[in-house]
């Protein structure tokens, strides 16, 4: 692929912080379940989505910066899945849940080869709302993406699955393989957010977008790691979130 691959973390000057979402628990996807409207999908998943701020990225020559990304609560204990590049090299990570609860978080596990990281927050909101995790999508299925592009929290976009088992190149790293291609709009800050099916189930974790120019903006081609692969990150078995 000759297109530039943009990792969808929003890098900003040091400082910053906002709001975000909360938690979820895995469950198989009943394909016969009735479809939800986009508004219903958002209301179902918004409590499980979190804003991630990764501080201390960079080096002495370029200065320190912060990266804003998205995560999704994947277990009732508050375990969060996100994109590894959002937190890579960070000296401190803060997550903000949907109810405004802010907490430091640690990277408990990671699988850089598939760009997935597992975060464990120190504090949880009074009510943890884990997302429901779904099964494999088909080309043409409706999808919804929820994230924090450019720091705009809880942004919700819709589209379809455009392709499956995609492989895309990365600068300085092995290609990402087995990805879901979709056309719901995502932009820097969307990284780590959930890609959802029409039943409101998480089918993937957003990791990248493609653009034939050097601009890191969305032109209709986004990529997500399938949820089964994401759950297998670290010591996970692909069925339960890695702890």
C-alpha positions in Angstrom: 0.0 0.0 0.0 1.5 3.3 -1.1 -0.8 5.4 1.0 0.4 7.1 4.1 -0.8 5.3 7.3 -1.8 7.7 10.0 -1.9 6.5 13.6 -5.0 8.1 15.0 -3.7 9.4 18.3 -4.1 13.2 18.7 -0.7 14.7 19.8 -1.0 18.0 21.5 1.3 20.3 23.5 1.9 19.4 27.1 -1.1 19.5 29.4 -4.8 19.1 28.6 -7.5 16.9 29.8 -11.2 16.4 29.3 -14.1 14.0 29.8 -14.9 10.4 28.7 -16.7 7.1 29.3 -16.8 3.8 31.3 -16.8 -0.1 31.3 -18.1 -3.5 29.7 -18.2 -7.3 29.8 -17.7 -9.7 26.9 -20.5 -11.7 25.5 -21.1 -13.6 22.2 -22.9 -11.7 19.5 -26.3 -13.0 18.6 -26.6 -12.3 14.9 -30.4 -12.5 15.1 -30.6 -9.6 17.5 -32.6 -6.6 16.2 -30.6 -3.7 14.8 -30.4 -0.5 16.9 -30.5 3.0 15.6 -27.2 5.0 15.7 -28.6 6.9 18.7 -29.4 3.7 20.5 -25.9 2.3 19.8 -24.4 5.5 21.2 -26.6 5.5 24.4 -25.7 1.9 24.9 -21.9 2.3 24.5 -21.1 5.8 25.7 -20.9 4.8 29.4 -18.1 2.3 28.3 -15.9 4.7 26.4 -13.1 6.6 28.0 -10.8 9.5 27.1 -7.1 8.7 27.4 -4.4 11.3 28.0 -0.8 10.0 27.7 1.7 12.5 29.1 5.5 12.7 28.8 5.8 11.5 25.3 8.7 12.7 23.1 12.4 13.5 23.8 14.6 16.3 25.0 15.3 17.6 21.5 11.6 17.8 20.5 10.1 18.5 23.9 7.5 16.7 25.8 3.9 16.4 24.5 0.6 14.7 25.3 -1.4 12.3 23.2 -5.2 12.1 23.4 -6.9 8.9 22.5 -9.9 6.7 23.3 -10.4 3.4 25.1 -13.2 1.1 25.9 -13.9 -0.7 29.2 -13.9 -4.4 28.3 -14.5 -6.0 31.7 -16.5 -5.4 34.9 -13.2 -4.9 36.8 -12.5 -1.8 34.7 -9.9 -3.2 32.3 -9.6 -0.9 29.3 -8.5 -1.8 25.8 -6.9 0.9 23.6 -4.4 1.3 20.8 -0.8 0.8 21.9 0.5 3.8 20.0 -1.7 6.1 22.2 0.3 5.2 25.3 3.6 4.2 23.9 6.5 5.9 25.6 4.2 7.8 28.0 5.5 8.5 31.5 1.9 9.0 32.9 -1.5 7.9 31.6 -4.8 9.3 32.8 -8.3 8.0 31.9 -11.5 9.9 32.2 -14.7 7.9 32.4 -18.1 8.9 31.1 -19.3 10.2 34.5 -16.2 12.5 34.8 -14.2 10.2 37.1 -10.5 10.7 36.4 -7.8 8.2 37.3 -4.2 7.4 36.7 -3.8 4.1 34.8 -1.0 1.7 34.2 -0.2 -0.3 31.0 -0.8 -3.8 32.4 -0.1 -5.5 29.1 0.5 -4.7 25.4 0.9 -6.3 22.0 2.7 -3.8 19.9 2.6 -6.2 16.9 -1.2 -5.6 16.7 -1.1 -2.1 18.2 -3.2 -3.1 21.3 -2.6 -2.1 25.0 -4.4 -3.0 28.2 -4.9 -0.4 30.8 -5.8 -0.8 34.5 -7.1 2.3 36.2 -6.3 3.0 39.9 -9.8 4.3 40.6 -13.2 3.3 39.1 -16.4 5.2 38.9 -19.2 4.2 41.3 -20.9 2.3 38.4 -18.7 0.4 35.9 -20.4 -0.3 32.6 -18.5 -2.8 30.6 -19.2 -3.0 26.9 -20.7 -6.0 25.2 -18.2 -7.6 22.9 -19.4 -9.1 19.6 -18.5 -11.5 16.9 -17.0 -11.2 13.4 -18.5 -8.7 10.9 -19.2 -9.2 7.2 -18.5 -6.8 4.4 -21.4 -4.3 4.1 -22.4 -4.5 7.7 -23.4 -1.2 9.4 -20.9 0.0 11.9 -20.6 2.9 14.4 -17.4 4.4 15.7 -17.3 6.4 19.0 -14.2 8.3 20.0 -12.5 11.6 20.9 -11.1 12.9 17.5 -9.2 16.2 18.0 -10.3 16.1 21.6 -14.0 16.3 20.7 -15.3 13.8 23.2 -18.0 11.3 22.4 -17.9 11.9 18.7 -20.1 9.3 16.9 -19.9 8.4 13.2 -21.5 5.7 11.1 -20.5 3.7 8.0 -20.1 0.2 6.8 -17.5 -2.6 6.9 -15.6 -1.9 3.6 -13.2 -4.9 3.7 -11.8 -7.7 5.9 -8.4 -9.2 6.6 -6.6 -6.0 5.4 -2.8 -5.6 5.8 -1.3 -2.1 6.1 2.4 -1.0 6.4 3.8 0.9 9.3 6.8 3.1 9.4 9.6 1.4 11.5 7.4 -1.5 12.5 6.0 -4.7 11.0 2.7 -4.4 9.1 -0.6 -4.7 10.8 -2.5 -7.7 9.5 -6.0 -9.1 9.7 -7.6 -5.6 10.1 -11.2 -4.6 9.5 -11.5 -1.8 7.0 -14.4 0.6 7.5 -15.6 4.0 6.3 -17.1 5.6 9.5 -15.1 8.8 10.0 -12.2 8.7 12.4 -9.4 11.2 13.0 -6.5 11.8 15.4 -7.8 11.1 18.9 -10.1 8.3 17.7 -7.3 5.7 18.3 -8.3 2.9 20.7 -12.0 3.6 20.4 -14.6 0.9 19.7 -15.9 0.0 16.3 -19.5 -1.3 16.9 -22.0 -3.4 15.0 -25.7 -2.5 14.8 -26.4 -4.5 18.0 -24.2 -2.1 19.9 -21.4 -4.8 20.3 -17.7 -4.0 20.1 -16.3 -5.8 17.0 -13.0 -3.9 16.8 -10.5 -1.4 18.2 -9.8 1.5 16.0 -6.0 1.9 15.3 -5.4 3.7 12.0 -6.6 5.6 9.0 -5.1 5.8 5.5 -4.5 8.9 3.4 -2.6 9.2 0.1 -1.1 12.5 1.3 1.0 13.3 4.3 -2.1 14.7 6.1 -3.3 12.6 9.0 -6.9 13.2 8.2 -9.7 10.8 7.3 -10.7 10.4 3.6 -12.9 7.3 4.0 -10.5 4.5 4.9 -10.1 3.4 8.5 -8.8 0.3 10.1 -9.6 -1.6 13.3 -8.1 -4.7 15.0 -10.8 -7.3 15.4 -12.0 -7.7 19.0 -11.0 -11.4 19.1 -7.4 -10.4 18.2 -7.4 -7.5 20.7 -8.6 -9.8 23.5 -5.7 -12.1 22.8 -3.2 -9.3 23.5 -0.6 -10.0 26.2 -1.6 -13.1 28.2 -5.2 -13.1 27.0 -6.7 -16.2 25.3 -8.9 -14.3 22.8 -12.1 -14.9 24.8 -11.7 -12.9 28.0 -9.9 -9.5 28.3 -6.3 -9.9 29.3 -5.8 -9.0 33.0 
